[in-house]
């Protein structure tokens, strides 16, 4: 889905920016990934061997949002929490899960109050 945005994000026009990012990433040491993280550019998990490469690629490549969400669902994720203002990402996930007829839970954390609501729901479910 093409989104109306203010700049050319995640496209070939940013290849030079990715090359600059690569040079900066070469200066740092990455540490072991302690929990699974899915890369937008591959819709698969980062590994210690590919983290820098995938971070550079995501600057100038399309985001595989739906594929990444499907990967999470296929791996058993049943709860999605959107942190920050708005509910755009939750809306995208709802469309994906509706299309495949999959029930998942959605929560939004926009401020301290909504965080407290979520924490209470988690506590009550135990």
N, C-alpha and C positions, 0 to 999 in steps of 0.2 A: 504494500500500500504506500503510495507516494504521500508524504506528509508536507503540508505547507510550513516551511521553516524560513528563518531569517538569513541563513547562510548555507553554503554547500557542504553539509555534514555527511560523513560516511560515503564519499564519492571520490572518483579519480582526481578531481581538482585538488585534493588534499594530499596527494602522494608526497610532495615535497615536505609537508608537515610531518608525515610519517617517517621520512628519512631523518629529519631533525630529531624526532622522538627516539628513533633507533640509536642515534649517537649518544643521546642522554641516558638511555637505558643501559647502554654498554658501560657506563661509568658506575653503575650500581650493582650490588649483589642481591639477588633475590633469595628469599628463604623458602623453606618447605611450605607447601600449601597444606594447612591443617584441616580444611573442610572443602567440600566440592564447590567449585565455581564454574559456571558455564560461560564460555566465550561467545559473545554476540556474533562474531565473524565465522565461527565454525559450528555453532550449536552443539558443541561437545565440551568436555571438561578440559580446563587448563591442566597442564602437567608442569613439573619443574623444568622439563626440557623445552616446552613450547610457549611459556608465558610471555617472554619478550617479543617473540615473533608474532604472536596473536594480538598483543597490544598494539604493535605497529600496524598490522593489517587492518585492525578495526577502524583506524583513522580514515582510510580511503576505500573501504569495502562496505557493501551493504550489510545491514543488521539482519540477521536471521532470527528475528524475534519469535515468530510462530514455531519454527523448528526447535528453538531453545525451550520454549514452553512445553512443546510436545515431548521433548527429551525428559524434562522434569516430571511430567505426568507419567510417562512410560516407566520412569524410575521410582514411582510411588509417591511423589509429592502431591499432597491433598490440600495444602493451605498456602495461600499467597498473601504476603503482607507488603503493601505499598507504603513506603516511608517518604514523606515530603508533601508539599502542597498539591492538591488536585487528585484526580482519580483516573487519569488518562490510561495509565498502564493497567490498572484493574479492569477498565473497560475493554482493552485489547484482550486480556486473558479471558474475560467473560465471553467474548465473541468466539474465541478459539474453543473453549470448553463446551459452549452451546453447540457448536458445529459438530463436535465429536460425541455429544450427549454424555458428558462426564461431569459429575458433581464434585466440586471443590469448594473450599471456604475462602473468602476474601475479607481482608481487613485493611483499613487505611489508618495510618498514624500521621497526623498532620501537626499535632501539638501535644502538650502535656496531658490534656484532658483525654484525647483519643488514645494516647498511650496507656493511661490508667484504665480505660475501658477494656482495651485489649488484654492487659495484664490480669484484670479481674476475670475475664472470660477464660484465659488460660488456667488461672488458679481454680476456677469453678469446675473445669473439665477434668481435673485430677482426681 
